[in-house]
Amino acid sequence: MSQLPAIGVDIGSKYMCFGIWEGGRGEILANEEGKRTTAAFDGEATTTYVVYVKALNKAVSTCKEILGSNDIHDEVVIGVPTHYNDSQRRTISYAIRGAGMKNEKMCAAPILAAIAYGLENKPAGTVIFIFHLGATTCTASLIRIQETICLDVSDRKIEDSVFEEVAAVADTRLGGDYFDERVVNHVIENLKNHNGVEICGNERALSRVKAAVEKAKRALSFSCKSEVVVDGVLDGKDLQMYITRSMFEELNKDLFLKCIDTVESCMEEAKLHKNDVDEVVVMGGSSRIPKLQELLANFFIGKSYVTQVAP
């Protein structure tokens, strides 16, 4: 078995991130902007394929820079959204080869999540529910550990698990961006009614407001009130208003309920009851929203609730 460093790629509906596995530990790679996530789409590339190739090339070069060597494993592990169709998966495979990698091991993101969250050593028959809420997609998946097998690797015995994806349901128009949109519309209306400022036709002003709203939304995961501030949003007028957690929850209450609808649809597809679930994994940037965590905790009362990646 090759001991060369390996690259892992997590591909989402809006963002991708890259990691390297070496010496028994993983590290997430930053892009040229110093960010740990990279947009799955950009303004320059004409196709999704080109975006993937550019990002993968950058991941490979960054990996080599960190290691100070050109020697890396030619196999890359790819995590893809469970709702991706065959065409989307082929595009990713072509991009892997376009980036100079020879082979790839592609796996549904929920199964990789179960491994990352340290659940692969659970006994056979364990049912794991994985809820993922990202920027634009809400996914609910049920996987079952079918069996645990013992592998002989380099004179060592390693236990490994076989996973079965029992059911998966995705809503591709539900996620953090849609929560932001509700707040942005509220801010725009407030500006118009109280300040006489109309920014709907000004792309630059809208972009700045959206960025400020996203920042304020993140803060609401840790505090009950946050401030939306944009200096000189239009015609020299400043934007400064407070958003409370209760206001945010009221603006998005129907979207939170749609998240639970996705959970229920997954349970129905699997023909399982929530009491059949042994472990619950909650992941994705938007899953940090307190109201959503409250709704999920109430739905899966008494279940082991995992929100942190295993060290």
Stockholm file with secondary structure:
# STOCKHOLM 1.0

chainA/1-311         MSQLPAIGVDIGSKYMCFGIWEGGRGEILANEEGKRTTAAFDGEATTTYVVYVKALNKAVSTCKEILGSNDIHDEVVIGVPTHYNDSQRRTISYAIRGAGMKNEKMCAAPILAAIAYGLENKPAGTVIFIFHLGATTCTASLIRIQETICLDVSDRKIEDSVFEEVAAVADTRLGGDYFDERVVNHVIENLKNHNGVEICGNERALSRVKAAVEKAKRALSFSCKSEVVVDGVLDGKDLQMYITRSMFEELNKDLFLKCIDTVESCMEEAKLHKNDVDEVVVMGGSSRIPKLQELLANFFIGKSYVTQVAP
#=GR chainA/1-311 SS CCCSCEEEEEECSSEEEEEEEETTEEEEECCTTSCSCEESSCSSCSSHHHHHHHHHHHHHHHHHHHHTSSCCCSEEEEEECTTCCHHHHHHHHHHHHHTTCCEEEEEEHHHHHHHHTTCTTSCTTCEEEEEEECSSCEEEEEEEEEEEEEEEETTEEEEEEEEEEEEEEEETTCSHHHHHHHHHHHHHHHIIIIICCCCTTCHHHHHHHHHHHHHHHHHTTTSSEEEEEEEEEETTEEEEEEEEHHHHHHHTHHHHHHHHHHHHHHHHHHTCCGGGCCEEEEESGGGGCHHHHHHHHHHTTTSEEECSCCC
#=GC SS_cons         CCCSCEEEEEECSSEEEEEEEETTEEEEECCTTSCSCEESSCSSCSSHHHHHHHHHHHHHHHHHHHHTSSCCCSEEEEEECTTCCHHHHHHHHHHHHHTTCCEEEEEEHHHHHHHHTTCTTSCTTCEEEEEEECSSCEEEEEEEEEEEEEEEETTEEEEEEEEEEEEEEEETTCSHHHHHHHHHHHHHHHIIIIICCCCTTCHHHHHHHHHHHHHHHHHTTTSSEEEEEEEEEETTEEEEEEEEHHHHHHHTHHHHHHHHHHHHHHHHHHTCCGGGCCEEEEESGGGGCHHHHHHHHHHTTTSEEECSCCC
//
